[in-house]
Amino acid sequence: MSLTEDLADKLAADTLAAMERTGDDRLYLEVGKAIGVLSPSMQEAFLSSCRLMLAAGRGRRFLDERMAQAMAPDSGRDGGHD
């Protein structure tokens, strides 16, 4: 990875952690705007990293919920028996 990507990934992880703590789901956009003033390439890498991490988190939560439903004792399915 390049220095830009390394820095962007670390800042993205820290920003997403701050979003969790503060409940501010738009914080990453504000950080991205602040970065863009000095380095558009860093801004792009940061926002891409944030979007990837947010999407991965959403996908993980979806999968976990789906698996919890499937493993529930009474999941509303009869196991394919009529």
Order of alpha helices (4+ residues) and beta strands (2+ residues): alpha-alpha-alpha
